[in-house]
Amino acid sequence: MTLNLTRRLAMAAMIAAGSIAAAPTFADSDKVQLRMSMAGSETDQRAVAMAEVFGPAVADFASYEPSYNATLFAQGTELEAISRGNLEMSITSAQELAQFFPEFSILTAGYVHQDAAHQVAVFNDPLMDPFKAKAVEELGVKLLSVMYLGRRQVNLRQTKDELTVMTPADLAGVNLRMPGTDAWQFLGSALGAAPTPMSFGEVYTALSTGAVDGQDNPLPTVVDAKFYEVTNQIVLTSHLVDLNYIAISAELFNGLTAEQQATVQAAADAAAEAGRQAQLQKEVDLVAFLEEQGMAIYEPDTASFREAVQSAYLSSEFAATWPEGVLDKINALGN
C-alpha cells in the first residue's frame, strides 16, 4: 500500500507541476504523433488490430507509431512514461493500474468478468466512470477501450477417467502450478487446488515428470508451450477472463479537436473489437486442434466455481479496497 501511495503522490505531483506535456506532440507533416509502446510482438492479436484498424483510421491527422517487445519502454513503465509526457499510448492491464489505484484489483479477480462481451459491458457501464476518472486525474491516462486477451483454463495430466473436475471440491489435493505472486496463489487456492509456485520455463518438465498435476493458462499458451504433449485434459473453468486497456495521454487527447477525439475513440473501439473477434475465433480453432491431439476438453459447473471463488475473495484482504457495491453491479451485467 505504501508503494501504491508513493507512486500515486509522485504522479500527482508531476501533474500539478505541469511536467506533463500541455499539448500534442507533432511528427512530420504536422500530424499528431501517437507512439504506442507494448510488450507484445507485432504478430500479437492486439498489435495486429491496432496496426490494421486503429492506425489507418486516424491517419488523416495522426501518425501511429507502434513499438513492440517492450523496446521503447520496459513493460510496467509505460503508464509513468505517459504521465511524464514521454509517451502517447500504451496497452495496459488492470494489474498495472492496481499498482497505482488498489481499487482496480477488483477487475483482476477470478470470475469478475464472465466473457468477452461482459468485459465490454462492464467497461462501458457508469460503474467504471470513477475508475476512469481517477486514472485521468491522478495519472494523466485516459482509458479508451477494453481488449480481450482470453480465458484461463485448468490443464491437467490426469485423464478424464482418472479425474473429472466439475466443482472446486474435485480439485482438492491437485498440485496446480500458478504464477508465484500472492494474488495468483490465492486464486489457485480459491479454485480448490493446492497451488504450486513455479517459473513458466519449468512448467513443461514439471508436467512431464509429475512434479505438478497441472497448470492454468489460456489455450493459445497451452498450444504455444506444447503443454498438450504432457497433459490429457482441459477443464474450461474460464476462471479469469483477462483483459487489457487501450490507454492514451489524457493531455494529448484533450488537445485534439472534438472531431479528432471522436475519431480516436471510434478507432480504438474498432481495433478492440477486431482483436476480440480474432482472439475468440482462435480459441474456437484451438479447441478443435487440442481435441485432435487426443485431449479431453469439457465445461465444469462454472456457477459453483464462481460462487466459491467470489466468496473467497470477498472474505479476503484483496476485497478491502473494492468500492462497495461494485461487484454486485458487475455481476448484474452478466448473463
C-alpha positions in Angstrom: 0.0 0.0 0.0 2.9 2.3 0.7 4.3 1.7 -2.7 0.9 2.5 -4.3 0.5 5.7 -2.3 4.1 6.8 -3.1 3.6 6.2 -6.9 0.2 8.0 -6.8 1.6 11.0 -5.0 4.6 11.2 -7.3 2.3 11.2 -10.4 0.0 13.8 -8.8 3.0 16.0 -8.1 4.2 15.8 -11.7 0.8 16.7 -12.9 0.4 19.6 -10.5 3.9 20.8 -11.5 3.0 20.8 -15.2 5.6 18.2 -16.1 3.2 16.5 -18.4 3.1 17.9 -22.0 0.4 20.5 -22.3 -0.2 19.9 -26.0 0.0 17.1 -28.5 3.5 16.3 -29.9 3.7 16.6 -33.7 5.6 14.4 -36.1 6.3 15.1 -39.8 3.6 16.8 -41.8 2.2 18.4 -38.7 0.4 15.2 -37.7 -0.1 14.3 -34.1 2.5 11.7 -33.0 1.0 8.7 -31.4 3.8 6.4 -30.2 2.5 3.1 -28.9 4.6 1.1 -26.5 3.6 -2.5 -25.9 5.3 -5.7 -24.6 3.7 -8.0 -27.2 5.2 -8.8 -30.6 3.9 -7.4 -33.9 2.0 -10.7 -34.6 0.1 -10.4 -31.3 -3.7 -10.0 -31.9 -3.7 -6.7 -30.1 -0.8 -5.4 -32.2 -2.3 -6.5 -35.4 -5.7 -4.9 -34.6 -4.1 -1.6 -33.7 -1.8 -1.6 -36.8 -4.5 -2.6 -39.2 -7.5 -0.9 -37.8 -6.6 2.0 -35.4 -3.6 3.4 -37.4 -5.4 3.8 -40.7 -8.5 5.2 -39.0 -6.6 8.1 -37.5 -4.1 8.6 -40.4 -5.7 11.9 -41.6 -4.4 13.8 -38.6 -2.1 11.4 -36.6 1.0 9.3 -37.1 0.5 5.9 -35.4 4.0 4.6 -34.4 3.9 1.2 -32.6 6.9 -0.2 -30.8 6.9 -3.9 -29.9 8.6 -6.3 -27.4 9.0 -3.5 -24.8 11.8 -2.0 -26.9 10.7 1.6 -26.3 9.7 1.4 -22.7 10.1 -1.6 -20.3 6.9 -3.4 -19.5 5.3 -1.9 -16.5 6.8 1.6 -17.0 4.5 2.8 -19.8 1.9 4.4 -17.6 4.6 6.5 -15.8 6.1 7.4 -19.2 2.7 8.7 -20.3 2.4 10.7 -17.1 5.8 12.3 -17.7 4.8 13.2 -21.3 7.4 10.8 -22.8 4.9 8.5 -24.4 1.5 8.9 -26.0 -0.1 5.5 -25.9 0.1 2.0 -24.4 -1.8 -1.2 -23.9 -2.0 -1.6 -20.2 -3.6 -4.0 -17.7 -5.8 -3.8 -14.7 -3.0 -5.3 -12.8 -0.7 -2.4 -13.7 -3.3 0.1 -12.9 -3.9 -1.5 -9.5 -0.2 -0.7 -8.6 -1.4 3.0 -8.6 -5.0 2.6 -7.6 -5.7 -0.5 -5.5 -9.4 -0.4 -6.3 -8.6 -1.6 -9.8 -7.7 -5.0 -8.3 -11.4 -5.9 -8.4 -11.0 -6.1 -12.2 -8.2 -8.6 -11.8 -10.1 -11.1 -9.6 -11.3 -14.5 -10.6 -14.8 -14.7 -12.1 -15.4 -11.0 -12.1 -15.5 -10.9 -15.8 -17.6 -13.7 -17.3 -16.7 -13.5 -21.0 -15.6 -11.1 -23.7 -19.0 -9.4 -24.1 -19.2 -9.0 -20.3 -15.9 -7.2 -20.4 -17.3 -4.6 -22.8 -20.5 -4.2 -20.9 -18.5 -3.5 -17.7 -16.1 -1.1 -19.3 -18.9 0.9 -20.9 -21.1 1.0 -17.8 -21.3 4.0 -15.5 -19.8 1.9 -12.7 -16.4 2.3 -14.5 -16.6 6.1 -14.5 -14.9 6.6 -11.1 -12.1 4.2 -12.2 -11.6 6.0 -15.5 -11.7 9.5 -13.8 -9.1 8.6 -11.2 -6.7 7.4 -14.0 -7.2 10.7 -15.8 -7.0 13.0 -12.7 -4.1 11.3 -10.8 -2.2 9.7 -13.6 -3.0 11.7 -16.7 -4.1 8.5 -18.6 -7.3 8.1 -20.4 -8.6 4.6 -21.0 -10.2 4.4 -24.4 -11.4 0.8 -24.8 -11.0 -2.7 -23.5 -9.2 -5.6 -25.3 -9.9 -9.3 -24.8 -6.9 -11.4 -24.0 -8.5 -14.8 -23.5 -9.8 -17.1 -20.7 -7.5 -19.0 -18.4 -8.4 -22.7 -18.1 -7.2 -25.6 -15.9 -5.0 -28.0 -17.8 -4.3 -31.4 -16.1 -2.1 -34.5 -16.5 -4.8 -36.9 -15.3 -7.1 -38.4 -17.9 -10.8 -37.6 -17.5 -11.4 -41.2 -16.4 -8.9 -40.7 -13.6 -10.2 -37.3 -12.5 -13.3 -35.5 -13.7 -13.5 -31.9 -12.4 -17.0 -30.5 -12.1 -16.7 -28.4 -8.8 -13.9 -26.9 -6.7 -14.1 -29.9 -4.4 -12.8 -32.1 -7.3 -9.5 -30.1 -7.3 -8.7 -30.9 -3.7 -5.1 -32.1 -3.4 -4.4 -31.3 -7.1 -1.0 -29.6 -7.3 -1.7 -26.8 -9.8 1.2 -24.7 -11.0 0.3 -21.0 -10.7 2.5 -17.9 -11.0 4.3 -17.1 -7.8 2.7 -13.9 -6.6 0.4 -13.9 -3.6 -2.6 -12.9 -5.8 -2.1 -15.8 -8.2 -1.5 -18.3 -5.4 -4.7 -17.1 -3.7 -6.7 -17.7 -6.9 -5.3 -21.2 -7.1 -6.5 -21.9 -3.6 -9.9 -20.3 -4.2 -10.3 -22.7 -7.2 -10.0 -25.6 -4.7 -6.5 -26.7 -5.8 -3.1 -26.8 -4.0 -1.3 -24.0 -5.8 2.4 -24.5 -6.5 4.6 -21.5 -7.4 6.9 -22.2 -10.3 8.5 -20.2 -13.1 6.9 -20.6 -16.5 10.1 -22.1 -18.0 9.9 -25.0 -15.6 6.3 -26.0 -16.2 6.7 -28.3 -19.2 9.3 -30.5 -17.4 7.3 -30.5 -14.2 4.2 -31.7 -16.0 6.2 -34.3 -17.8 7.7 -35.7 -14.6 4.6 -35.3 -12.5 6.1 -32.7 -10.2 2.9 -30.9 -10.7 -0.5 -32.2 -11.7 -1.5 -29.3 -13.9 -1.2 -25.6 -14.8 -3.6 -22.8 -15.8 -3.3 -20.7 -18.9 -5.3 -19.6 -21.9 -5.5 -22.1 -24.8 -3.0 -20.3 -27.0 -0.4 -20.7 -24.3 -1.2 -24.4 -24.0 -0.5 -24.8 -27.7 2.5 -22.5 -28.0 4.2 -24.1 -25.0 3.2 -27.6 -26.2 1.7 -28.5 -22.8 -0.7 -30.7 -24.7 2.2 -33.1 -25.2 2.4 -33.8 -21.4 -1.2 -33.4 -20.3 -4.5 -35.1 -21.0 -7.4 -32.8 -20.3 -8.5 -29.2 -20.2 -11.3 -28.1 -17.8 -12.9 -25.0 -19.2 -13.2 -23.2 -15.9 -12.7 -19.8 -17.6 -11.7 -18.6 -14.1 -10.0 -15.5 -15.3 -11.2 -13.6 -18.4 -8.1 -11.5 -19.0 -8.1 -8.0 -20.5 -6.0 -5.0 -21.5 -7.0 -1.4 -21.9 -6.0 0.9 -24.8 -4.6 3.9 -23.0 -3.7 7.4 -24.3 -2.3 10.6 -22.7 -5.3 12.5 -21.4 -3.5 15.8 -22.0 -2.9 14.9 -25.6 -6.5 13.6 -26.1 -7.9 16.8 -24.6 -5.8 18.9 -27.0 -7.5 17.3 -30.0 -10.5 18.8 -31.7 -13.9 17.2 -30.9 -13.9 15.6 -34.3 -10.4 14.1 -33.8 -11.4 12.9 -30.3 -14.4 11.1 -31.8 -12.3 9.5 -34.5 -9.7 8.3 -32.0 -12.4 6.8 -29.7 -14.1 5.1 -32.6 -10.8 3.8 -33.9 -9.9 2.3 -30.5 -13.3 0.7 -30.2 -13.0 -0.8 -33.7 -9.5 -2.1 -33.1 -10.6 -3.6 -29.8 -13.5 -5.3 -31.5 -11.3 -6.7 -34.3 -8.8 -8.1 -31.9 -11.6 -9.5 -29.7 -13.2 -11.4 -32.6 -9.9 -12.7 -33.8 -9.0 -14.0 -30.3 -12.4 -15.6 -29.9 -12.1 -17.4 -33.2 -8.6 -18.5 -32.3 -9.9 -20.1 -29.1 -12.5 -22.0 -31.1 -9.9 -23.2 -33.5 -7.6 -24.3 -30.7 -10.3 -26.4 -29.1 -10.6 -28.4 -32.3 -6.8 -28.7 -32.6 -6.4 -29.9 -29.0 -9.2 -32.4 -29.4 -7.3 -33.7 -32.4 -4.3 -34.3 -30.2 -6.4 -36.6 -28.1 -7.2 -34.2 -25.2 -10.5 -34.2 -23.3 -12.0 -30.7 -23.2 -15.2 -30.1 -21.2 -17.0 -27.5 -19.1 -17.4 -28.0 -15.3 -20.2 -26.4 -13.2 -18.8 -22.9 -13.6 -21.6 -21.5 -11.3 -20.1 -23.5 -8.4 -16.6 -22.3 -9.2 -17.8 -18.7 -9.5 -19.6 -18.8 -6.2 -16.6 -20.4 -4.4 -14.0 -18.0 -5.8 -16.0 -14.8 -5.3 -16.8 -15.9 -1.7 -13.1 -16.4 -1.1 -12.2 -13.0 -2.4 -14.9 -11.2 -0.5 -13.7 -12.6 2.8 -10.0 -11.8 2.0 -7.8 -8.7 2.3 -8.0 -8.3 -1.5 -11.5 -7.0 -1.3 -10.7 -4.4 1.3 -10.0 -1.8 -1.4 -13.0 -2.7 -3.6 -15.7 0.1 -3.8 -18.8 -1.0 -2.0 -21.5 -2.5 -4.3 -19.3 -2.6 -7.4 -19.0 -6.4 -7.5 -22.8 -6.7 -7.4 -23.2 -4.2 -10.2 -20.6 -6.1 -12.3 -22.3 -9.5 -11.7 -25.7 -8.0 -12.6 -24.3 -7.1 -16.1 -23.5 -10.8 -16.8 -25.7 -13.5 -18.2 
